[in-house]
């Protein structure tokens, strides 16, 4: 929920979201792909946090998304971020 992305004019990208209060939440995965790719080619487990910074990842060259992961391994659809204000 409330996923945003920031990183213009920087060599890193920060993705933020609202941390869910669900006790069955194991954590989050941040996904990314080149703007030319039709599939989510990469992901990073970031755990129970409300943000992640991907260093050496230029925002203009990638699409980003976040998925919640339950303790049983179920995963939400990937949520696309809105530009940070």
MDTraj code that builds the backbone (N, CA, C; nanometers):
import mdtraj as md
import numpy as np

residues = "UNK UNK UNK UNK UNK UNK UNK UNK UNK UNK UNK UNK UNK UNK UNK UNK UNK UNK UNK UNK UNK UNK UNK UNK UNK UNK UNK UNK UNK UNK UNK UNK UNK UNK UNK UNK UNK UNK UNK UNK UNK UNK UNK UNK UNK UNK UNK UNK UNK UNK UNK UNK UNK UNK UNK UNK UNK UNK UNK UNK UNK UNK UNK UNK UNK UNK UNK UNK UNK UNK UNK UNK UNK UNK UNK UNK UNK UNK UNK UNK UNK UNK UNK UNK UNK".split()
xyz = np.array([
    [0.0837, -0.1169, 0.0000],
    [0.0000, 0.0000, 0.0000],
    [0.0890, 0.1243, 0.0000],
    [0.0462, 0.2264, -0.0692],
    [0.1159, 0.3552, -0.0721],
    [0.2627, 0.3418, -0.1108],
    [0.2894, 0.2710, -0.2196],
    [0.4262, 0.2507, -0.2661],
    [0.4719, 0.3734, -0.3442],
    [0.5928, 0.4239, -0.3110],
    [0.6515, 0.5364, -0.3842],
    [0.7947, 0.5012, -0.4219],
    [0.8457, 0.5741, -0.5197],
    [0.9839, 0.5538, -0.5628],
    [1.0491, 0.6902, -0.5803],
    [1.1779, 0.6990, -0.5453],
    [1.2539, 0.8229, -0.5604],
    [1.3962, 0.7877, -0.5999],
    [1.4597, 0.8781, -0.6715],
    [1.5977, 0.8527, -0.7092],
    [1.6441, 0.9343, -0.8275],
    [1.5649, 1.0315, -0.8692],
    [1.6036, 1.1144, -0.9827],
    [1.7369, 1.1840, -0.9546],
    [1.8232, 1.1859, -1.0524],
    [1.9534, 1.2504, -1.0472],
    [2.0417, 1.1907, -0.9370],
    [2.0259, 1.0620, -0.9111],
    [2.1086, 0.9907, -0.8138],
    [2.1418, 0.8522, -0.8690],
    [2.2524, 0.7934, -0.8239],
    [2.2874, 0.6592, -0.8713],
    [2.2223, 0.5476, -0.7892],
    [2.1209, 0.5815, -0.7079],
    [2.0500, 0.4799, -0.6312],
    [1.9004, 0.5119, -0.6330],
    [1.8212, 0.4115, -0.6015],
    [1.6763, 0.4271, -0.6017],
    [1.6219, 0.3816, -0.4675],
    [1.5315, 0.4605, -0.4099],
    [1.4679, 0.4246, -0.2839],
    [1.3200, 0.3995, -0.3084],
    [1.2736, 0.2843, -0.2629],
    [1.1326, 0.2465, -0.2728],
    [1.0771, 0.2448, -0.1310],
    [0.9605, 0.3073, -0.1111],
    [0.8971, 0.3131, 0.0208],
    [0.7527, 0.2654, 0.0096],
    [0.7001, 0.2120, 0.1195],
    [0.5624, 0.1662, 0.1238],
    [0.5147, 0.1717, 0.2680],
    [0.3855, 0.1503, 0.2873],
    [0.3280, 0.1454, 0.4214],
    [0.3432, 0.0041, 0.4745],
    [0.4066, -0.0088, 0.5889],
    [0.4273, -0.1387, 0.6521],
    [0.2938, -0.1902, 0.7057],
    [0.2535, -0.3087, 0.6603],
    [0.1277, -0.3675, 0.7053],
    [0.1406, -0.4150, 0.8493],
    [0.0321, -0.4076, 0.9239],
    [0.0324, -0.4511, 1.0626],
    [-0.0095, -0.5965, 1.0794],
    [-0.0266, -0.6674, 0.9710],
    [-0.0717, -0.8069, 0.9736],
    [0.0331, -0.8964, 1.0392],
    [-0.0061, -0.9727, 1.1393],
    [0.0911, -1.0591, 1.2092],
    [0.1377, -1.1756, 1.1233],
    [0.0645, -1.2060, 1.0147],
    [0.1055, -1.3125, 0.9225],
    [0.2034, -1.2629, 0.8162],
    [0.2418, -1.1361, 0.8229],
    [0.3370, -1.0795, 0.7270],
    [0.4790, -1.1222, 0.7629],
    [0.5442, -1.1903, 0.6696],
    [0.6854, -1.2269, 0.6896],
    [0.7753, -1.1108, 0.6508],
    [0.7373, -1.0382, 0.5458],
    [0.8177, -0.9262, 0.4990],
    [0.7833, -0.8908, 0.3560],
    [0.8780, -0.8256, 0.2894],
    [0.8538, -0.7745, 0.1547],
    [0.9674, -0.8123, 0.0602],
    [0.9311, -0.8200, -0.0677],
    [1.0285, -0.8342, -0.1752],
    [1.0182, -0.7095, -0.2611],
    [1.1324, -0.6550, -0.2997],
    [1.1359, -0.5452, -0.3961],
    [1.1777, -0.6066, -0.5297],
    [1.0982, -0.5816, -0.6313],
    [1.1243, -0.6325, -0.7656],
    [1.1723, -0.5193, -0.8560],
    [1.2519, -0.5542, -0.9569],
    [1.2891, -0.4570, -1.0591],
    [1.3165, -0.5290, -1.1899],
    [1.3044, -0.4507, -1.2944],
    [1.3332, -0.5009, -1.4293],
    [1.3727, -0.3840, -1.5166],
    [1.4477, -0.4124, -1.6211],
    [1.4827, -0.3086, -1.7187],
    [1.3532, -0.2605, -1.7836],
    [1.3524, -0.1396, -1.8308],
    [1.2321, -0.0853, -1.8931],
    [1.1945, -0.1599, -2.0208],
    [1.2871, -0.2350, -2.0763],
    [1.2610, -0.3112, -2.1988],
    [1.2143, -0.4535, -2.1717],
    [1.2106, -0.4964, -2.0452],
    [1.1744, -0.6341, -2.0115],
    [1.0258, -0.6453, -1.9782],
    [0.9586, -0.7500, -2.0271],
    [0.8168, -0.7702, -1.9941],
    [0.7951, -0.8477, -1.8632],
    [0.9029, -0.8954, -1.8007],
    [0.8896, -0.9775, -1.6793],
    [0.9752, -0.9209, -1.5658],
    [0.9343, -0.9534, -1.4424],
    [1.0144, -0.9160, -1.3249],
    [1.1346, -1.0093, -1.3201],
    [1.2501, -0.9593, -1.3585],
    [1.3697, -1.0421, -1.3711],
    [1.4539, -1.0501, -1.2446],
    [1.4356, -0.9551, -1.1527],
    [1.5198, -0.9496, -1.0330],
    [1.4340, -0.9150, -0.9121],
    [1.4762, -0.9634, -0.7965],
    [1.4104, -0.9250, -0.6723],
    [1.5087, -0.9349, -0.5567],
    [1.4755, -0.8641, -0.4507],
    [1.5569, -0.8674, -0.3289],
    [1.4625, -0.8769, -0.2095],
    [1.4903, -0.9722, -0.1215],
    [1.4164, -0.9836, 0.0038],
    [1.4637, -0.8723, 0.0956],
    [1.3705, -0.7932, 0.1489],
    [1.4088, -0.6829, 0.2369],
    [1.3501, -0.6972, 0.3772],
    [1.2672, -0.7984, 0.3996],
    [1.2142, -0.8242, 0.5327],
    [1.1013, -0.7322, 0.5741],
    [1.0800, -0.7237, 0.7053],
    [0.9714, -0.6407, 0.7611],
    [1.0211, -0.4987, 0.7795],
    [1.0145, -0.4240, 0.6753],
    [1.0584, -0.2851, 0.6762],
    [0.9647, -0.2059, 0.5863],
    [0.9775, -0.0745, 0.5867],
    [0.8901, 0.0080, 0.5036],
    [0.9638, 0.0772, 0.3892],
    [1.0885, 0.0339, 0.3636],
    [1.1633, 0.0952, 0.2535],
    [1.2845, 0.0094, 0.2163],
    [1.3376, 0.0369, 0.1011],
    [1.4622, -0.0276, 0.0571],
    [1.5322, 0.0672, -0.0388],
    [1.6646, 0.0738, -0.0287],
    [1.7452, 0.1531, -0.1209],
    [1.8291, 0.0574, -0.2040],
    [1.8162, 0.0683, -0.3339],
    [1.8918, -0.0149, -0.4275],
    [2.0055, 0.0708, -0.4820],
    [2.1272, 0.0431, -0.4366],
    [2.2423, 0.1219, -0.4781],
    [2.2854, 0.0840, -0.6189],
    [2.3445, 0.1784, -0.6873],
    [2.3891, 0.1609, -0.8261],
    [2.2753, 0.1168, -0.9177],
    [2.1547, 0.1641, -0.8884],
    [2.0363, 0.1313, -0.9665],
    [1.9719, 0.2627, -1.0097],
    [1.9922, 0.3002, -1.1340],
    [1.9402, 0.4276, -1.1851],
    [1.7909, 0.4140, -1.2120],
    [1.7126, 0.5021, -1.1541],
    [1.5672, 0.4956, -1.1613],
    [1.5157, 0.5007, -1.3058],
    [1.5826, 0.5722, -1.3934],
    [1.5348, 0.5882, -1.5310],
    [1.5481, 0.4612, -1.6144],
    [1.6284, 0.3656, -1.5713],
    [1.6533, 0.2455, -1.6509],
    [1.5716, 0.1248, -1.6075],
    [1.4906, 0.1388, -1.5028],
    [1.4205, 0.0235, -1.4459],
    [1.2773, 0.0577, -1.4067],
    [1.1948, -0.0472, -1.3992],
    [1.0643, -0.0414, -1.3335],
    [1.0817, -0.1103, -1.1986],
    [1.0087, -0.0638, -1.0970],
    [1.0202, -0.1176, -0.9626],
    [0.8830, -0.1566, -0.9112],
    [0.8801, -0.2492, -0.8178],
    [0.7562, -0.2902, -0.7545],
    [0.7846, -0.3558, -0.6211],
    [0.6791, -0.3715, -0.5407],
    [0.6909, -0.4308, -0.4076],
    [0.5811, -0.5344, -0.3907],
    [0.6160, -0.6470, -0.3299],
    [0.5181, -0.7509, -0.2981],
    [0.5303, -0.7883, -0.1505],
    [0.4167, -0.8074, -0.0856],
    [0.4145, -0.8554, 0.0530],
    [0.4206, -1.0077, 0.0506],
    [0.4912, -1.0644, 0.1475],
    [0.5049, -1.2098, 0.1575],
    [0.4553, -1.2542, 0.2948],
    [0.3640, -1.3500, 0.2952],
    [0.3083, -1.4029, 0.4199],
    [0.4013, -1.5082, 0.4795],
    [0.3805, -1.5387, 0.6057],
    [0.4639, -1.6387, 0.6727],
    [0.4500, -1.7767, 0.6094],
    [0.3385, -1.8038, 0.5404],
    [0.3212, -1.9326, 0.4730],
    [0.3801, -1.9324, 0.3315],
    [0.4401, -1.8206, 0.2907],
    [0.5034, -1.8113, 0.1602],
    [0.4177, -1.7504, 0.0517],
    [0.2885, -1.7309, 0.0776],
    [0.2029, -1.6658, -0.0222],
    [0.2535, -1.5237, -0.0462],
    [0.2396, -1.4792, -0.1699],
    [0.2915, -1.3484, -0.2084],
    [0.1827, -1.2674, -0.2785],
    [0.1754, -1.1388, -0.2451],
    [0.0778, -1.0505, -0.3095],
    [0.1224, -1.0205, -0.4516],
    [0.0318, -0.9690, -0.5339],
    [0.0755, -0.9175, -0.6641],
    [0.1745, -0.8027, -0.6425],
    [0.2600, -0.7818, -0.7381],
    [0.3578, -0.6732, -0.7302],
    [0.2857, -0.5393, -0.7472],
    [0.3086, -0.4484, -0.6535],
    [0.2482, -0.3147, -0.6580],
    [0.3480, -0.2173, -0.7180],
    [0.3032, -0.1449, -0.8201],
    [0.3875, -0.0421, -0.8820],
    [0.3860, 0.0835, -0.7962],
    [0.4995, 0.1517, -0.7854],
    [0.5029, 0.2757, -0.7059],
    [0.4543, 0.3972, -0.7836],
    [0.4179, 0.4974, -0.7080],
    [0.3890, 0.6300, -0.7609],
    [0.5128, 0.7147, -0.7366],
    [0.5393, 0.8149, -0.8173],
    [0.6556, 0.9015, -0.7925],
    [0.6451, 0.9685, -0.6566],
    [0.7562, 0.9735, -0.5823],
    [0.7588, 1.0401, -0.4518],
    [0.7478, 1.1898, -0.4717],
    [0.6860, 1.2558, -0.3777],
    [0.6692, 1.4018, -0.3868],
    [0.7673, 1.4712, -0.2975],
])
top = md.Topology()
chain = top.add_chain()
for i, resn in enumerate(residues, 1):
    res = top.add_residue(resn, chain, resSeq=i)
    for name in ("N", "CA", "C"):
        top.add_atom(name, md.element.get_by_symbol(name[0]), res)
traj = md.Trajectory(xyz[None], top)
